[in-house]
């Protein structure tokens, strides 16, 4: 590699690594990611859990359900906070238009949380209607639905002559667990089986790595675009290319910034490995002598799958980073202002977001024809193929073919982008048209 390219790589790398932003991101991003997970879990747990009493009016057309509903919510955790019942049921008269109007006024004045209309024919096939200022508290709705369904079902069975205890025994749910069958052999020589907990841990690790890949490409791709744009608008690039070729400058920027990303992730990996290896010691500080069985299984799964997962992560990260960052650099080269660059980069940003969104739907059927085809689209492969590797490992030949196709795409994108870049960084004024870009590529 020419010394000039190495010089650019060192400059880009050292400038960013020594910056305060790198140091802050190094510690802040894991904290923010962990905080998001914990906050999401915390909000899920405390949803609807306040000490404020919430009143729910029940318009019981049957005259039989209200009393049983009071008993039902009294023992239901959804309607309690710290062991105290925070939801109160009120029985209302038979529904009339005046009753509905009064109840809806109470909803709007927030003196009533919600009200239910239970029709007379609910034991046959009637519809129970729930009204509230917002219909997004699904936990409360689900709990009320369950309580009313149990009451109605017991009534139907009682009228049919079946004892309630016998009905409960016959209708108890079946325990259901899903196990993944691996292609490898277990310790006993038989086909290996993966438990639901192990599957969850492995897929969870894959999600974290995909999210890191997505965020790094998005953040540092934009960073390259702004860096190119800044050098162009300040005319520094005119001095730089007097001593180095434009394509060498572009390559040096890409390699240098990619090295910054890998450095940050490598530090996270080292801390993560140390944390997992010393988990028992750290828990011992807080008085926990033995790890719970479930946690031990999760740690074991992470240890077993982390090496292979990290290897594929680095491969797909480097390839994906070069594909997208090269295009971001071109955007910076052909634009003359920050606003113009953001508008031009919008389609490119969408191109990154699309596979990330598709991943959540396709991971359920990773071996479907659609999933396979989309994972081989070069601009989608860094995320979708990496998702398939973590969920259901494709054949080795398919992975190798995908890597070859992506490397070829990187080469083509880099060659084309370098031609546009060498012209664009010296052009000012109006943004070039598609026809002009085509001419630049042919120079």
Secondary structure, 3 states (H helix, E strand, C coil): CCHHHHHHHHHHHHHHHCCHHHHHHHHHHHHHHHHHHHHHHHHHHHCCCCCCCEEEEEEECCCCHHHHHHHHHHCCHHHEECCEECEEEEEECCCCHHHHHHHHHHHHCCCCCEEEEECHHHHCCCCCEEEECCCCCHHHHHHHHHHHHHHHHHHHHHHHCCCHHHHHHHCCCCCCCCCEEEEEECCCCCEEEECHHHHHHHHHHHHHHHHHHHHHHHHHHHHHHHHHHHHHHCCHHHHHCCCCCHHHHHHHHHHHHHHHHHHHHHHHHHHHHHHHHCHHHHHHHCCCCCCCHHHHHHHHHHHHHHHHHHHHHHHHHHHHHHHHHHHHHHHHHHCCCHHHHHHHHHHHHHHHHHHHHHHHHHHHHCCCHHHHHHHCCHHHHHHHHHHHHHHCCCCHHHHHHHHHHHHHHHHHHHHHHHHHHHHHCCCCCCCCCHHHHHHHHCC
